[in-house]
Amino acid sequence: DEFLDPLMLTFMKDPVLLPTSGTIIDRATIKQHLLNDPNDPFNRKELSIDMVEPATELKERMTKWLEQKRAERDSKMEE
């Protein structure tokens, strides 16, 4: 699923784009990785946290998807 972090396989909260590989990953995951290794985990090119870019379009789609799922859940609870 496009909303899952490719390393941790968890739902991303703050997706960011790694410009060195074009991969989208959760900010918390890449921050933790960069504490131990200053390279992109997908292609081993040099990477710093300052280089990552917010994946705002994906974040917006994730927010809409979550809102839809919550609304569906809430409507089922009211029945």
C-alpha positions in Angstrom: 0.0 0.0 0.0 1.3 3.5 -0.8 0.6 4.7 2.7 3.0 2.2 4.3 6.6 3.0 5.2 8.8 0.8 2.9 11.2 -0.1 5.7 9.0 -0.5 8.7 5.7 -1.5 6.9 3.8 0.8 9.2 1.3 3.6 8.3 3.3 6.7 7.7 2.4 9.8 9.8 4.8 12.3 8.1 5.8 11.1 4.6 8.9 12.6 3.0 10.7 12.1 -0.3 14.3 11.0 -0.4 15.7 13.1 -3.3 18.6 10.7 -3.8 16.4 7.6 -4.6 13.0 9.1 -5.2 11.6 6.9 -2.4 8.9 8.1 0.0 9.4 7.1 3.6 8.2 8.2 7.1 10.2 11.1 8.5 10.7 9.3 11.8 12.1 6.2 10.1 14.6 8.1 8.0 15.6 10.3 11.0 16.4 7.2 13.0 18.3 5.6 10.1 20.4 8.7 9.6 21.5 8.7 13.2 23.6 5.6 12.4 24.2 5.8 8.7 24.5 9.0 6.5 23.3 7.3 3.4 20.0 6.7 1.6 19.0 3.1 2.6 17.7 2.4 -0.9 20.8 3.3 -3.0 23.5 4.1 -0.5 24.0 7.7 -1.8 24.9 10.4 0.7 21.8 11.8 2.4 21.1 14.2 5.3 17.8 15.0 7.0 18.0 18.6 5.5 17.8 17.1 2.0 14.5 15.3 2.5 11.3 16.9 1.1 7.8 16.8 2.5 5.5 14.5 0.4 2.6 16.9 0.8 0.4 15.4 -2.0 0.6 12.0 -0.5 0.0 13.4 3.0 -3.2 15.0 1.8 -4.4 11.7 0.2 -3.6 9.9 3.5 -5.6 12.5 5.5 -8.6 12.2 3.2 -8.4 8.4 3.3 -8.3 8.4 7.1 -11.2 10.8 7.3 -13.3 8.6 5.0 -12.5 5.5 7.0 -13.4 7.2 10.3 -16.7 8.5 8.8 -17.5 5.0 7.6 -16.7 3.5 11.0 -18.8 6.2 12.8 -21.8 5.7 10.5 -21.7 2.0 11.2 -21.6 2.6 14.9 -24.7 4.8 14.7 -26.7 2.0 13.1 
